[in-house]
Each structure stands twice: as C-alpha cells, then as structure tokens.
Amino acid sequence: MKNKKVYFFTNIIPPYRVFFYNALEEARKSTNFDFEVFFMRETESNRNWNIDLNTLKFKYKIGSGLYFVIKGFFFHFNPLLVRDLIRSKDEIILGGSWNNPNIMLIAFLKSIGLVKNKLSVWSEANSLTNESQKKNKLRDFLKKWFFKQVDGKFIIPGEMSVKSFEKWDIPIHDIVYLPNIVSTNVFNTNKVVSKENELPIFFLVARLEENIKGIKNFMDAIGIENLKNIILRIAGTGNSYDDYAKYIKDNNLENNIKLLGNLSQEQVGEEYKNANIFLLPSFSDPSPLSIVEAISSGLPVFVSNRCGNHFETVTEGKNGYVFDPSNHVEIRDKFNILMNRKEDWKVFSEVSLQLAEQNFNPDIILRRFVSSYE
C-alpha cells in the first residue's frame, strides 16, 4: 500500500513539539502514514529555549527566509519552503497562526488554483484570547476567507476550538482532535498527590507577561493576607519579571512568593511533585501545555476560563476551579473555597490523574491521529 504522506508547516521548534513529533514518528511505524515537518525558523526572539537538533528523530527542514518583528507580530516569509511544499503535491497541515504570511500565501495560491495540495489546518482557536476579543472587521473577514480554503481536516485540541469556530460563524469539517500531550517520563507520576507542606504551595509556570498571564491581577484579587497564607512559586521570565519583583518587595512577600526564573523540563517536573496546587490565571492562553503537565502530575488546579483546554482539564469542584480573570470577587471567593477544602485535595488529585488518562493519553491520541490518515 502506498504511503500517505503529509507535511506539517509551522513557525518554530518548541521543546514540547519535539516530544510530539518524536512520539508521532514512533507511532507511525508499521503503518502507511508518513510525515515531514517544515519549520520556518528554529526559534523566535521572545523564546528562551535552546533546541538540540540531535534530539529530533523525525524528518524535518528548517527554513532561512525573511524574519522580523513588528509590534509583537512575528513576520516569517520562506518562499523556498512554500515552493517545496507545493511541488510535493502531498497534503499540507498548516500550523502556527492563520495570519502568518507563509500560511496566507499558500491559502491564496490555493484559492486561485495554483496549489493542488489538500490543505488541512492545525488550530488552537480560542475566541477568548486578547487578540480575538478585539473588534477588527478586516481581520474577521480574512479569517473567514482563510478557513474556507481548508479542504482537508480541521485538527483542533478540544471543545474551546469548536465553540470558537461556532462563535466566529466559521463552518468546520473533518474534525480530528489533537490536544497537547506531555512526556509521561517527566510529568506522569501515576501517584495521588498528598503533601503536608506547612503552607500550601501553589506553582505557576509561564512567560511573565502581565497582559497575557495575569499574575499580578490574581495577586491583587486574592489580597495580601491570602498571599501570606500560601507559598507561590513562579517559574519563567519575561517583561513583567521586574514588576513582580517590586510588588513582592513592596508588600514584604519575600517569604511567600518566589520568582524561580527559567527552569529545565526536569526542574519543572520536580516543582509539580512538591506543589499542592497548580495555578494559571491567564488573560489569554489558547491551549496551555502546563495544565496538562499539572494534571498528569496529579495536581489539583486553579485556572482561568481563558485557558482553552480548561474544558478537558478541570471538572469544577472535583479537581479544582475555573474563574473569570476579570472578576476579582469570583477569584477571591473560589480561592477561599479551594483553601477551605484542603481535606479534599487528595481526591482532587485522583480526578486530575483520571482526566489526564482520559483526555491526554499520548498513545491513544497518537494512534487516533495516525488512524485518521489510514
């Protein structure tokens, strides 16, 4: 039987995608499915990771086209990669942002009949992100036009994307669910969390950008006295790091809030093992991998409803709580409820592990994805 080959076309090489593509390479063996990944660039200027290319066990190509940043928009243009993709005649899975110049170029060429490849899209559509909530008629028109060019699959992580496409009045078809998956070697303890820390440890790992992650907003919402009743450990760096450090110093919270800087994947795994609760108070977060890591590590969770995968990672009142980051009263009330239910956190941990197995088992997800092409 002839192999069914597809090309993933995406912007950069994040560490968690290396795990995904390596795992997909293993899953596809002894099947008639094959793939190759075209990366527009190795990384972008706001990313702090280093990728060892020797760890990539799948077929890939890295472009060397035009790249620059304008007001937070990462502009990639790789005409040689686009040419090679079109010449392949194989299906192209368009990843990254729909408004990436390379992606839009392929869609345009498809619309005028110069691209014969089937086009699928891998989208973490979330109508609650900061950008999506801004009114912009031109953007909305172009978005609808772009998704009309998709004649293959809509590859999406879960319910938030379905709801978002419905809200945008964009019909979708041939849906394949492909949520973010994590390395079970690092994050899946298969053990219920029951820790007797003197003060409950809340752990948060994120890029420290207040308008995106809403960390100070969360601290303001629950108040200084509540912050003194917990330990909040924050991993990551970003433009808001100094602002958070000043907030901690000004409010004498050095014993309660720890800024950890960038941590390795293994160090993050250790933080999950030592924490009581995972926190993610984002204003804007399409489908955060960290929540999947947290429930796979057996942690109860306290997260924003802007996190796209909260539908699959949180059962309200069973393994944690979801809150609206713009509602300080709700944040504080649910925080107090969570803190008053410490005796239930062991059960919360059990439910988190169950959700991780049910919704994010890598073997099941990868087999399902490969089967969609057989």
N, C-alpha and C positions, 0 to 999 in steps of 0.2 A: 504494500500500500504506500502511495506517495505521501511524503511528509507534508503536514500542514504547518507552514512557517509563518510567523508574524514578527513584525518589528515594533518594539516599543521605542517611541521617540519622546524624550523628556529632557529637562533642562540640565540637572546636575546629578552628582553621585552622593546621596546621603548615606550614612552608615546603615540605617535600618533598611534601605532599599537593597544594599549589598546582600544583607541576610535574605531578603525576599527573593532576589534573583538567583542567588546560590541555591536556595531551597527549591525554587521552581526548576532549576537545571536538574536537580536530583529527581524531582517528581516526574519530569517529562521522559526520563529514560525508560526504555522498553515501551514507549508509546509512539504514535506517529506525529506528535506535536513537537515543534521546534521553534526557537525564538532567538532573536538577537536584539541588543539594546543599543540605540544611538543616543549618546549624551551630547548636548550642545556645548557643554563645558564641564570641567572637573568640579568646580565649586563657584560660589558667588561671594561677593565682598562682605556680606553680613553673616557668613557661616564660619565657625571656629574649628571645624573638624579637619583632620588630616586622614586621607584615604590611602591605604597601602594597596596599590593596584594588583599586587601579587595575590591578594585575598579574593579577587574577582574570578570565580570559577565558571563563568558563562561567557558567551561570545558578546563582544561589545566593540564600539568605536566611539572615540571622543573627538568632537569637532574642534576647529580652531578658527572660527569665524569672528564676526564683529560682536563686541560686548561692551556695554556701558550702562550706567545707572542714571536715570532721570527722576528726581523726586520720588524715590523709593520704587520705581518701576525698573525691573531688570530686563534690559533690551538684549536679546540674542538674535543674531542673524547668521545662519550657516547654510549658504546656498549649495555647497558641495554635498552636505549631508542630505538636504532636501532632494537634490538630483539623484543621489544613490538610492534613496528610498523609493522615489517614483520609478526608477529604472527596474527595481526589483520585481514589480508587479504584484508583490505579496501584500497581505493585509498590514495596515499601519495602525498601531494603537497610539493615539495622541495623548500624551501625558503632560504634566505641568499645567500652566494656566491656558485657558482657551484663547486669551488675547495675546499670547506670545507671538511675535512677528513670524517665526517659522511655522507655527501651527496655523495662523491665519493665512499664510501664503499657500500652504497645502490645501486648505479648505477652499480658497479662491480658485486655485487651479482645478480642483475637483468640480467646482460649480460651473466652470466653462468647458469641462470635458477633457482637459489636458492631463488629468490624473485618473488612471483606470483602477488603481488600487482600491480595495474596500477600506473604508475608514471607520475605525472604532474609536471610542473616547474613554479615557480613564479619568473620572472626575470626582472630586470630593466636594460636590456642590453643597453649599450651605448658605441659605438666604439670610442668616443672622450675622455673617461676618461684617466687619466695619465697612468694607467696600460695597458689599451687596446692599446694605441698608441706605446708602447714599442714592439720591434720586439723580438719574442720568439717562435721558431718553435715547441718546446716541448709543451709549453702552448697551442698553437693553435691546435696542434694535439689532446691533451687531451680534450680541449673544444669541438671540433667536435665530438670526441668519446662520451663524456658525453651526449650531447644533442641528440645523436642517440638513447640513452636508453629511451628517453621520449616517451611513447606510449599513454599518456593521453593528457592533454591540455597544451598549452603554454599561461600562464597568464602574460600579459605584460601591461605596463602603457600607451603606445601610439606609435606614429609614429617613434620616435627615435629608439625604440627597433626593429621595423620592418626593418628600414634602416640598423641597425647594424647587424642583422642576415643575411641580404642580402649581406652586405659587407664581412662578415665572411664566406660566402658561406655555411651557415647552414640552411637547409630547416626547416620551422616550419609549424605546422598544428593545427587544433582545437583551433584557437586563441580566447581567452577571454580577453577583455580589462578591466583592473582593475587599474585605476590610484589612486594615493594617494588622500584620502579625509580628510577633516578637520571638526572640530566641528563647526557647524553653530551657536551654542550658544555663542562661543567665538569670531569667526572671521567674520561671515557674518552679516554686518550691514544693508544690503539691502538699503544703502543710498549712493548717489553720493558724492564723496569727493570734497569739495570746501573750501579750507582753506587759510586764509590770514596771513600766517606767514611772519615775517619781512624778513627773509631769507628762501628759500625753504629748507625743512627738508627731507633729504634722510635717509632712515632707512635700516639697514642691520642686519640680524640675522644669525649667522653662527658659526661653530667651527673655531677658529682663528689659522688656519694652512695656511701659505702663499702659499705653493706649491699646495694647493688644492683650496683655496678660492680666492687668487689673489687680496687681498685688497690693499696692497702697490703698486702692479702693476697698479691697477686702479688709485691710487692717483698720481703715477708718470706720468701716461698717460695724465691726465687732467691738471696737474700742480698746483703749489701753488696758483697762482692768482685765478684760478677757484675754488679751495677748499675754498678760503676766501669769495666766493660768495654763499656758501651753509652752512648748518649745516648737518654734517654727524654723525649719531648716530649708534653705532656699538654694538650689543648685542652678548655676547658669551665670552668664554675663550678658551685658547689653547696655544700651544708652541710659537706662534708669538706675544702674548699679549705684552710682554716687548719690542719687536722690534717696534711695533706700537706706544707704549707709548713714546719711544725715538724719533721716527720720528715726532710725534706731538710736543714734547718739542723742538726739534732741529729746527723746522720750525715755531715756535711761532703760532701753530694752536690750542691752548687750547680752544679758544672761538668757534672754528668751528668743531672740531672733538671730540666726546665724546665716551669713552670706558665705556660701561654700565655693563660689567660682565654678569654673568648668570642671566637670568630673568625667572620668572614663566610664564606659558602659559597666565595667565591673564594679567601680565605686558607686555608681547609681544603684546597682543591684544590692550592694551592702546597705545603702540608705533605706531601700524598701524593706529589707529584713529587719532593720532596727526601728522603723517607724510604726506608729499606731494608726495614722490616718493619712491618706493621700489627698492633697488639696490642689485644685486648679480653678482659679476664679476668673477665667478669661473673659474679656470683652469680645474677642474674635479668635476662633480656633476651629478650622474646617473639620479636622478629624484627628485629634491629638493622639499620638502613639503612646504617650506617657500614661494615659488612663488604662490602656491595655496592659502595659507593663505592670501597673499597680494592682489591677485585679488578678493578673496572672501570678503575682507575688502574694496574693491573699490579703490585700489591704482593703479595709472599708474606704469609701471615697466621699469627698465633699466637693462638688464641681459645679461650674456654671452651666446654665442651659444653652449657652452659645457654643459649647463643645459639641461638635457634630455627632460624635459617637456616644453621647450620653444615653441614647435610647437602648443601645446594646450593652452598655457597661454598668448602668445603675438601675436597680429596681427600688423605687422610692420607699424609704423606711425599712428596707430589707438588707441592703448592703451599704447604704449611705443616703445622701440627699443631694438634690439638684436645686439650684437657686438662680434667680434673675440678678445679674451683677449690677443692674441699675436700681435695684430695690434694696436699700440698706436695712430696712426693717425686716424684710424677709431673710436676708443673710444672717442678721443677728439672731432672729428667732429660731431659724433652723440650726444655727451653730449651737445655741443653748439646748435645743432638743437633742442634738447629737451628743453633746457633752453630758447630758443627763441620762444617756442610755449606755454608759460605759460597760455595764454588765452584759449588753447585747453585742458588743463589738466582736466577740468570738464567733457568734452566729453570723454577723455581717461578713466576717472573713470567709466563712464557709460558702455563703452565697456568692461572694466575689469569685471564688475559685470555680464554682459551678457555672457562672456566667462566662468566665474565661474559657472553660472547656466547651461550653455550648456554642459560643459565638465566635471564638478566636482560635480554635484548634488548628495549628498550621497544616497538619497532614490532611485534614478534612477539607480545608479551604483550598489548598493547592490541588488536591485531586479533583475537586469540583471545577476549578478553573480549567485545568487541563482537559477534563471531560467535555467541557463546553466547546472544545475545538476538535473533538474526535468524531 
